[in-house]
Amino acid sequence: MSTPSEPGHDRSEPGLSAIVGERRQLINLAYRLLGSLAEAEDAVQETYARWYAMPRQRQEAIESPGAWLTTVATRICLDLLGSARARRERYVGQWIPEPLPDRTEWISGPAGSGRADSADPADRVTLDESVNMAFLVVLESMTPAERVAFILHDVFRYPFAEVAEIVGRSPAACRQLASSARRRIGAAQAPAVSTAGQAGLVRHFKEAWEARDIEALVDLLDPDATMIADGGGLVGAVLRPVEGSERIAQYLIHIAGKAPGLTLLERTVNGQPGLVAQHAGVTVTVAAFSVAGGRITRIWAIRNPEKLRPWTENGQS
């Protein structure tokens, strides 16, 4: 299926550049709504397919194509969110949102590839506090309606009147949904930590893991820390959360012993300091962290290769 950015479309079509120009915004919105870059791409692709399936006369009658595209993309995402629970119940192990790299760290390619794929949708996702892993994980606990109302209003600043039109509910109902979502965010939100502070902790964590220093690892972890791994049944990964600093440290040392030659790289993961593990030059794990009180409280280790596509494509020659 061709997309509006491909050469197969008539470039003389009225408003084509404006239509194509909405793609970045739509990818940003869909990723935050779905927590999956692959699903976001599919949702945006379907949105454009519906636009181009309309007769030219109907396209020209739409006063704001951007608003039309946003509405359709959001409704597609809402449908996907509605069926996500059943899909997640069939998922092998824990499901973690798909991690995104910081484009600036891959311009030359960490493996020295000297190239960058400018068409990668990951390049279109703006990395800010609304995509850090802790935030996305809380979004997963919301109902589809809460998530959509909150993202549209609090993140993308749509007035509740417009949110209501998009989701098919009253403005008052959308306001309540966003308020409920806001309470969830507030209850789960840890005190803000500077990027430099988190980067320092992650660096010490990396060094302790490389040295297989279990005491140093325990000291860097909160006593009640939790580590969750996502292998999707495609690669080896612990199926249940590992809880407690000592158990996590022991597990990490065990992993280090089973994977000699593992290389750990400091990278930005969803806008925050994280780690990338490579084996024989191939990215096998992307780890995101949450920090509070000067210690690591959460580790999300994504190993499912289907979720590592932006990292392997941009990181390899």
Order of alpha helices (4+ residues) and beta strands (2+ residues): alpha-alpha-alpha-alpha-alpha-alpha-alpha-alpha-alpha-alpha-alpha-beta-beta-alpha-beta-beta-beta-beta-alpha
